[in-house]
Amino acid sequence: MPAARAQGGRLYAADLLGATLGTLGVSLLVLPVWGIVAALWMVAFLHAGAGLMALLIPKS
């Protein structure tokens, strides 16, 4: 059981790190360089890709 907790903790930490880096990347790089419209399109494509991956995962 402790190994599962450690693995869950690492997964949660990776999720938080990705959210932080993504937020900083968009606010500090994408918005000033490309503008709001391009940033919104990028987010829409990323969400569509995540949705497609969720649909393609085999169900067990």
C-alpha positions as CSV (number, residue, x, y, z in Angstrom):
1,M,0.0,0.0,0.0
2,P,2.8,2.6,0.7
3,A,4.1,2.0,-2.9
4,A,0.7,2.9,-4.3
5,R,0.6,6.1,-2.2
6,A,4.0,7.1,-3.4
7,Q,3.1,6.5,-7.0
8,G,-0.1,8.5,-6.5
9,G,1.9,11.3,-4.9
10,R,4.3,11.4,-7.9
11,L,1.5,11.5,-10.3
12,Y,-0.2,14.3,-8.5
13,A,3.0,16.3,-8.3
14,A,3.5,15.8,-12.1
15,D,0.0,17.1,-12.6
16,L,0.6,20.2,-10.5
17,L,3.9,20.9,-12.3
18,G,2.3,20.5,-15.7
19,A,-0.5,22.9,-14.8
20,T,1.9,25.4,-13.4
21,L,4.2,25.3,-16.4
22,G,1.3,25.4,-18.8
23,T,-0.2,28.5,-17.1
24,L,3.1,30.3,-17.0
25,G,3.8,29.4,-20.6
26,V,0.5,30.6,-21.9
27,S,0.5,33.8,-19.9
28,L,4.2,34.7,-20.4
29,L,4.9,33.4,-23.9
30,V,1.8,32.6,-26.0
31,L,-0.4,35.6,-25.2
32,P,2.2,38.3,-25.8
33,V,3.6,36.7,-28.9
34,W,0.6,35.4,-30.7
35,G,-2.4,37.2,-29.1
36,I,-5.6,36.0,-27.5
37,V,-7.3,34.6,-30.6
38,A,-4.4,32.3,-31.4
39,A,-4.1,31.2,-27.8
40,L,-7.8,30.3,-27.7
41,W,-7.4,28.3,-30.9
42,M,-4.4,26.5,-29.4
43,V,-6.4,25.6,-26.3
44,A,-9.3,24.4,-28.4
45,F,-7.1,22.1,-30.4
46,L,-5.4,20.8,-27.3
47,H,-8.7,20.0,-25.7
48,A,-10.0,18.3,-28.8
49,G,-6.8,16.2,-28.9
50,A,-7.3,15.2,-25.3
51,G,-10.9,14.3,-26.0
52,L,-9.9,12.1,-28.9
53,M,-7.3,10.3,-26.8
54,A,-9.9,9.7,-24.2
55,L,-12.3,8.2,-26.8
56,L,-9.5,6.0,-28.2
57,I,-8.4,4.4,-24.9
58,P,-9.5,0.8,-25.0
59,K,-12.1,0.0,-22.4
60,S,-11.4,-3.0,-20.2
